[in-house]
Amino acid sequence: MISTIRKFSLISILLTASVTVSYGQAAILVLIFGDKVASENFHLSLDVGANTSFYENAPGDTQIGWNFGLGTHTKISDKFQLVGEFKMVSDRSRRNTPRILPVPDFADTLISKSSTSWDVRYFDIPILVRYSLSDSWHLSTGPQFSFKAKATEITELDLTNGNEATINQNIKDSFRSVNYNWAFEVVKSFGKVREGKGLDVRLRYVLGMSNVFSDQVSLTSRVDVLQFIVTIPFIETNPQN
């Protein structure tokens, strides 16, 4: 019992630290402590991959971003796992968007051409139940809560005098603080990477279930996200006799 309490205390410290330190430092913490807290019933992972976001009813073009975070994996039974993740970076950016904020008045008369994009990032917490079809194939589903971390409108300008300029404006108030989603995932496990500790390749579709825009803007849109994720688990292995 004491061992279990110590383990979860260490995990809590690790995950709390991961939100306050840089992404590289969070990865180092998992590299150091991942194997130390691993057991047959619990282990940590590092997750990294790519995002493609689809905005419903919002003008613009899709843009490939990236995701990065930590995972916790708890064994429920031989077939089921509870997978909780803390994705410090989850990109929902979009190209060729309408402007939410106007450019400054002094610049408006100098513009010959402009293009706008949204640099939007969230902190994602998916809580998934994973079912193992076999040792190699798994299916997962569950809710995901996405917390707004950053939203910047980037306007690139061609000026009438031949120069170029870029205006960055904070549009965090234009997005809701929390989005509610539901995730569906297919997982392929490769068991002989990292000395038998494995590597997972995951294809996840995150279905947006709420409007991402605040009441301050006229836009209304759900956002679905297609994610490709590579997961490096830190699993305790039995020593060879």
Residue pairs with C-beta under 8 A, 6 or more apart in sequence:
7 37
7 39
7 42
10 33
10 36
10 37
11 37
11 44
11 72
14 29
14 30
14 33
14 37
14 44
14 70
15 70
15 72
15 86
17 25
17 26
17 29
18 26
18 29
18 30
18 70
18 86
18 88
19 86
19 88
19 123
21 29
23 68
23 88
23 89
26 70
26 88
27 46
30 44
30 45
30 46
30 70
30 234
31 46
33 44
34 43
34 44
34 45
34 46
34 234
35 234
35 235
35 236
37 43
37 44
38 44
38 234
38 235
38 236
39 236
40 75
40 236
41 74
41 75
42 72
42 73
42 74
42 75
43 72
43 73
43 233
43 234
43 235
43 236
44 70
44 71
44 72
44 73
44 233
44 234
45 70
45 71
45 72
45 73
45 200
45 231
45 232
45 233
45 234
46 70
46 71
46 231
46 232
46 234
47 67
47 68
47 69
47 70
47 71
47 85
47 87
47 229
47 230
47 231
47 232
48 66
48 67
48 68
48 229
48 230
49 66
49 67
49 202
49 227
49 228
49 229
49 230
50 64
50 65
50 66
50 67
50 227
50 228
51 64
51 65
51 66
51 67
51 90
51 91
51 92
51 225
51 226
51 227
52 62
52 63
52 64
52 65
52 225
52 226
52 227
53 62
53 63
53 65
53 91
53 92
53 93
53 94
53 223
53 224
53 225
54 62
54 223
54 224
54 225
54 226
55 94
55 212
55 221
55 222
55 223
56 208
56 221
56 222
56 223
56 224
57 219
57 220
57 221
58 94
58 97
58 219
58 221
59 96
59 97
59 98
60 94
60 95
60 96
60 97
60 98
60 117
60 118
61 94
61 95
61 96
62 94
62 95
63 93
63 94
63 95
63 117
65 90
65 91
65 92
65 93
65 121
66 89
66 91
67 87
67 89
67 90
67 91
67 124
67 227
67 229
68 87
68 88
68 89
69 85
69 86
69 87
69 88
69 89
69 90
69 124
70 85
70 86
70 88
71 83
71 84
71 85
71 86
71 231
71 233
72 83
72 84
72 85
73 81
73 82
73 83
73 233
74 81
74 82
74 83
74 84
75 81
76 82
76 129
78 132
79 131
79 132
80 129
80 130
80 131
80 132
81 129
81 130
81 132
81 138
82 127
82 128
82 129
82 130
83 126
83 127
83 128
83 129
83 130
83 140
83 142
84 125
84 126
84 127
84 128
85 124
85 125
85 126
85 128
86 123
86 125
87 122
87 123
87 124
87 125
87 126
88 123
89 121
89 123
89 149
90 121
90 122
90 123
90 124
90 146
90 225
91 120
91 121
92 120
92 121
92 122
92 212
92 223
92 225
93 117
93 118
93 119
93 120
93 121
94 117
94 118
94 120
95 117
96 115
96 116
96 117
97 116
97 117
97 118
97 153
98 116
98 219
99 116
99 153
99 155
100 118
100 153
100 171
100 174
100 217
100 219
101 153
101 169
101 171
102 108
103 111
103 114
103 155
103 157
103 167
104 167
107 157
107 165
107 167
110 157
110 159
110 160
110 161
111 157
111 158
111 159
111 160
112 158
112 159
112 160
113 157
113 158
114 155
114 156
114 157
114 158
115 155
115 156
116 153
116 154
116 155
116 156
117 153
117 154
117 156
118 151
118 152
118 153
118 154
118 171
119 150
119 151
119 152
119 153
119 154
120 150
120 151
120 152
120 175
121 149
121 150
121 151
122 146
122 147
122 148
122 149
122 179
123 146
123 147
123 148
123 149
124 144
124 145
124 146
124 147
125 144
125 145
125 146
125 147
126 142
126 143
126 144
126 145
126 183
126 206
127 142
127 143
127 144
128 140
128 141
128 142
128 183
128 185
129 140
129 141
129 142
130 138
130 139
130 140
130 185
130 187
131 138
131 139
131 140
132 138
133 139
135 189
135 191
136 188
136 189
136 190
136 191
137 186
137 187
137 188
137 189
138 186
138 187
138 189
139 185
139 186
139 187
140 183
140 184
140 185
140 186
140 187
140 202
140 204
141 182
141 183
141 184
141 185
142 182
142 183
143 180
143 181
143 182
143 183
144 180
144 181
144 182
144 183
144 206
145 178
145 179
145 180
145 181
146 178
146 179
146 180
146 181
147 177
147 178
148 172
148 175
148 176
148 177
148 178
148 179
150 172
151 170
151 171
151 172
151 174
151 175
152 168
152 169
152 170
152 171
153 168
153 169
153 170
153 171
154 166
154 167
154 168
155 166
155 167
155 168
155 169
156 164
156 165
156 166
157 164
157 165
157 166
157 167
158 164
159 165
173 214
173 216
174 213
174 214
174 216
174 217
175 212
175 213
175 214
176 210
176 211
176 212
176 213
176 214
179 208
179 209
179 210
179 212
179 223
180 209
180 210
181 206
181 207
181 208
181 209
181 210
181 225
182 206
182 207
182 209
183 204
183 205
183 206
183 207
184 204
184 205
184 207
185 202
185 203
185 204
185 205
186 202
186 203
186 204
187 200
187 201
187 202
188 200
188 201
188 202
189 198
189 199
189 200
190 198
190 199
190 200
190 201
191 198
192 198
193 199
194 232
195 237
196 237
197 233
197 234
197 235
197 237
198 233
198 235
199 230
199 231
199 232
199 233
200 229
200 230
200 231
200 233
201 228
201 229
201 230
201 231
202 227
202 228
202 229
202 230
202 231
203 226
203 227
203 228
203 229
204 225
204 226
204 227
204 228
204 229
205 224
205 225
205 226
205 227
206 224
206 225
206 226
206 227
207 224
208 222
208 223
208 224
208 225
209 222
210 222
211 220
211 221
211 222
212 221
212 222
212 223
213 219
213 220
213 221
